[in-house]
Every structure is written in C-alpha cells, then in structure tokens.
Amino acid sequence: RRPAFRVPHLVCTLIVPLLTKTCKVWNLGIAGRTLAQATASIRPDLRGHTTGFATSNTIVLWAGVNDMIASYATPGYDATLFAALVAYLAAIPLHAPGAAVVVCTLTHCSAAYSIGSFAAYNAMIDAYNVRVRAGAATYGYALCDLGADARLDLIANPSNGADGLHYTATAYGYVAADLAAVLNPIIA
C-alpha cells in the first residue's frame, strides 16, 4: 500500500520528490476554518481519502493560525488552542483508523501582516508551540517543528514571506523539506 498524506497546498507538489517512497499526497486543507470547525467536519474531510489506505495513512496537521489570529490577545489562549488540537487528534482514529499523525508547530508572522500586535501574536505562538512540543509524547504524534526552523521565521527572514504570514514558494520548499525529514522515517 502507498502511504497517503494530508498536507498544505503547494507543499503537496514540493514534498513528493523529497519522499523516499512513492506516495499519494493531497491537501484536504482546513483553510479559513478554526480547529473546532475542522473537528466538526473531520468525517466529510476524510471521507473518500482513506479508502484503500486505511492502515497506511499519515495525516499532517499544520493548523491553528486562523484560531490564533482571531484570539491571540485572549490570555491563556495557547491552552485553549492546544485543547482544540487534542480534540481533533481524538477524532482522527474514528475516521482514519491506524493513521499516523504529524503535528506541526506554528511560525512567527512579521509586521507586514496587518494584525493588531504581531509581538503579542508571536508570543502566543511561542507559548502554543511549547505545548505542541511537549504533547508529542503524551498524545502519540510525530512532531514537525516548523517553529524551530529559522528560515521560516518571518521576522528574521521577511523575504520568505509573501504577506508577512504566508510564505513564498521558496519558503514552502523549506516546509516540504522539514516535513519530508519527519515523514520519511514513518513511511520507511
């Protein structure tokens, strides 16, 4: 069986040549939705994409930015967002039995992105990422630590950002390489 992956848009194309095994890769993105909305619609999101791959799926979760943009100024929101991530993780085995899960940390935005306080947003991203890193062992997911990749920090590397939040094609290539480094041992 070929492994199947759920990964973001352009990364779907960029990651294929980096994988050590032939895989079917597609984006079932939750773009524009919160983690709670994604959890509520997990069944239709996964329907049809796990057929024939029920024991060899890997789901990549690079999620939480929409939630964070909406609520980063709320004290303790990192814990609320992590709880939403855990709820999504709990729903996966019901709809994709046997799927491996990779969770990505989030990355900083730059002042180019029009958000009330990018410093407060980035501080909440850092607090959330601490929870995601610590949760890997507890919740059994593999970690893709995008937040630790200096090339993806749009404060330090604004030229890698298309708008201060989203990446350029070059930076999405870095995301693909980071994901491939985590996925290749899983699919070996």
Stockholm file with secondary structure:
# STOCKHOLM 1.0

chainA/1-188         RRPAFRVPHLVCTLIVPLLTKTCKVWNLGIAGRTLAQATASIRPDLRGHTTGFATSNTIVLWAGVNDMIASYATPGYDATLFAALVAYLAAIPLHAPGAAVVVCTLTHCSAAYSIGSFAAYNAMIDAYNVRVRAGAATYGYALCDLGADARLDLIANPSNGADGLHYTATAYGYVAADLAAVLNPIIA
#=GR chainA/1-188 SS CCCEEECCHHHHHHHGGGCSSCCEEECCCCTTCCHHHHHHTHHHHHTTTSTTCTTTEEEEECCCHHHHHHHTTSTTHHHHHHHHHHHHHHHHHHHSTTCEEEEECCCCCCTTSCCSCHHHHHHHHHHHHHHHHHHHHHHTCEEECGGGCGGGCTTTCGGGBSSSSSBCHHHHHHHHHHHHHHHHHHHC
#=GC SS_cons         CCCEEECCHHHHHHHGGGCSSCCEEECCCCTTCCHHHHHHTHHHHHTTTSTTCTTTEEEEECCCHHHHHHHTTSTTHHHHHHHHHHHHHHHHHHHSTTCEEEEECCCCCCTTSCCSCHHHHHHHHHHHHHHHHHHHHHHTCEEECGGGCGGGCTTTCGGGBSSSSSBCHHHHHHHHHHHHHHHHHHHC
//
